[in-house]
Amino acid sequence: MSCFILPMKLIKQMTSAIRKFWWANFQNHSKISWIAWRKINDTKQMGGLRIRDLRDFNVAMIAKQSWRLLQQPHTLMARLFKAKYYPKTNLLEAGLKWQSSHAWRSILQGNQLLAKGIKWIIGNGKTVNIWKDNWLPSSPPRAPQPYGNPDVFTASQGSSHSWNQYLERAFDKSSHCS
């Protein structure tokens, strides 16, 4: 469950077995379901039992593998995936290739979940792209503006501790039409 995305058929069978455990009186005799299954999945504070949705749990475990690839790039698994699937880019920008393995397809699904919550630590700003990378919390997210692909280092004018005036106008909300 933590290495591959499980097929939906298998997840449904596993969920069915869990439901039978909760609702069955005897081996093949089931009782009435007095509470909706989604209610049982709710947190205990909301009156549920917090039984996890197996699909979500499976994707979370795969996202954990993606996080390991990001945090431990010198491991054998990380070097193997990098050499085969994303030699000229990073893990978050990697895509699906024609004959990708099931393991790689699973990692890419974990990447989607990981990318939703990941934030950059700017550091010197040379590796963070202003428009593509999730480096500022914004709700709703701002629409990309056309200005190439500058990094944060370029936008901040390096060590001068001030913002590039042109890019500052691109970020200014008052200069855009609503």
N, C-alpha and C positions, 0 to 999 in steps of 0.2 A: 504494500500500500504506500510505502514511502519512496519507492524507486520508479514506479510506472503508474500512469493513469489507468485505472481499472475500467473495463468496458461497462457501459450503463446497464447491460443485462445482468452482469455479475453484481453490481451495486444494488440493483432492484431485488435480486435474489437474497442478498445479505440483509437488506432492509426488511424483506418479507419474513425472514427467519427471526429477526429481532421483534417484529410486530407479533408474530405467532407466540414468541416467548411471553410477551406481555399480555396478550389477549386470549391465549388458548387455555382451556380448562383441562383437556386431556390431549393426547398425542395428535389426533386428527379432528378434534372437535373444538370449534372456536366460539368464543363468547361475543357479545355485542360490544363494539367499540364505543364506550360512553364519551370519550374525549377524542377530538381530532388529533391525528398524528403530528401535525404541525404545532399544535398546542403542547404536546409532550416534548417537542424539540425546544420550546422556549426555555429561558433561564428560570432558575428556581425562584428568583424575585418576582417573576411574571407569572408564577403558578405552574410552570412546567417542570419536567424532570431533567432537562438539558441533555437529552440524548442527541448526539451530534448527527448532522446530516452527513452521510458517508461520502458523498461526492465532494462536498466542501472540505471535509477532513482530508480526503485524498489529495486534492489540489494544494491544500496547505502544507502537507508533507512534501510534495514535489517542490513547492516554493522554498521550503527549507533546504532542499538539495541545491536549488539555484543560488540561495544565499551562501551556501558553503563554497560553491564555485567562485563567487565574487570575493569572499573573504579569504579563501585559501587557494590562490591561483597557482601555487607551486606543487600542488598534489598531482599525483599521476592522473587521476580522473579529469581534473581541470585542464591539465596540459593536453590530454588526449582529445577532449571535446574542443578545445581551442584550435588545435592543429587541424582537426577534421571539419569543424562546422563554422568557426568564426576567426580565421587566422588574421584578418586585416581590420577587425573591429573589436568591440567589447561584447560581453555576454548580453547586455540589455538591448543592443542594437542588432544582435544576430537574428537570422531568419531561418525559415524552413528551406531545406534543399530538396532536390528531386528524390533521392533515395535515402532520406534520413531514417535513422533507426527509431524504434519505438521509444527507446530511452530518451533520445534527443527531442522527439515530439512531445514527450512528457515534460521535459525540462522547459521547453518553450511555453507550455501552458502554465507552469509554475512561474515563469518570468512575467506573464501578464498580471498575475496577482501581486508579485513582488514589485513591479513597476508602479502599481497604484499607491503603494505606501512608502516607497523609498524616497529619501531626501538626500541631497548632496551636502557634504561639508565642503565649503568653498576652497579653503586652503589658499593657494596662490591664484586660483581662478583659471588656470590655463587648460584644465581638462573639462570644465563645465560649460556647456553650450547654453546660452541665454534662452533660446527659443525651444529647444528640444528637451532639455533636462529639467526635472522637477526640483528646482532649487529654492523657490520661494513659495510659502503657503499662500494661495490665493483662491478665493471662493467668490464668485465663479472664476474658473481659470481664464486668464486673459487670452485674447485672440493673438496669434502670431502676427508680427509686423514684418514687412519685407525689408531686410537689411542684411542679407548674407547670413552667415552663421558665426557671429562674434562670440568669443568666450567672455567670461566675467572679467578676466584680467584685462582684455582690450577695452571693455566697457568702463572699467574703473581707472583707466589710464595708468596701470601698473602701480608704481610706488608713490604717486603724487597724492594719493588719498582723496581724489575728487573724481566725479563721473565725467565721462566723455559727453560733451554738450549735445552732440547730435543724437546719441543713444538716449540721453536723458529726455529729450523731446519725444522720442519714440515711445517711452514709457509713460509720459505725462497724459493722464486721462482727460484733462481739459482741452488738449489739442485734437482729440478724436471726436467725431460725430457720434451722438448716442443713437 
